[in-house]
């Protein structure tokens, strides 16, 4: 291995080298012929399924949370825009309606 003597943690190239030479220690698990192709020998298929379920669940919860927050933000922005447009247009709208109804002799 090409690691410097003062380093404690392996780097990616060290791990790749260990796998390439076959000297990477793996825990012994009985191999089943129907074993998932994703199992690397470090986790059982049940562990992988549980990990997958946990990751999917957490990802969906985070996605739901972020989408709801984004929808609230969008709703707040749209509300402010509508109020601003109403504030800008309402005085002229009222003035025009008053002129129409209070104009003398235009019936």
N, C-alpha and C positions, 0 to 999 in steps of 0.2 A: 504494500500500500504506500501511497505517496503523501501521507499526512505528515505535517510538521510535528515534532515531538511535544511541543508545549500546548497543543490543542486537545481539549477533552471531548468535544462533540464531533461526530463524523459529519462530513459534508456530502453532498449529493454524489459527487464522483466516487467517494469511498464506498457508498452504499451500492452504486452501480457496479463497481469493481468486485465487491463481495458477492453480489448476485451472479456476475459473469463467471467468476471462478468457482462458484458453488460452495463457497466457504461461509455464506451467511447462515447463522444458526436459525433454524426454524423449529417451532414446537412440533412434536409428533402428534398428528391426528390420524386416526384411521381413515384411509381414503375409500370413499364409496364411488362406484362407477357412475352413479347418477348425480354425482356432486356438481354443484353449480360451477360454470366456467369462471365465475367471478371470484370464487374462493381462492385465496392465495396460500392457504395453509395456516395463516395467522388467525383467521376467524372461522368459526363453523358456519354453515349455511343459516342456521337459526340466528346466530349473532349478526350476520349480514342482513338478514330479513328484519331483525329488530332495529338495527342501525338505519336501514333504509326507511322504515316506518317512522322512526324518530325524526330523521332529516326531512322527510316529506311533510310531516305534521308541523314541525317548527317553521319550515319554509312557507307553508300555507298560512299559518298564523301570522307570520311577519308580513306576508303579502296582503292579507286581509287588513291588518292594522295600517299598513302604508297606504293602501287604496282608500280606506275610510278617511284617513287624515288628509289625503290629497283631495278627496271629494269635498270635505269640509272647507278646505282652503279655497277650492274653486268656487264653491257656493258663496263663501264670504266675499270673494273678489267680484263675482257676478252681482251679488246684492248691492255692493258699494257702487258698481257701475250703473245699475238701474236707478238707485237713489240719486246719484249725481246727475244722470240724464233727466230724471223727473224734476230735480231741483232747478236745472237749467231751463227746462221747457215749460214748467207749470206757470210761471208768471205771465208769459206771453199767451199761453192757452187761456188763462183766466181773463186777461185783458181783452183778448179777441172776443170771447164770449160775452163779456160785459158791454163791449162796443156794439155788438150785434143786437143785444136785447135792450139796450138803453138809448140807442140812436133815435133821435126825434124824427118822426114822420116818415120812416122808411118801411111802412107795412105794406 
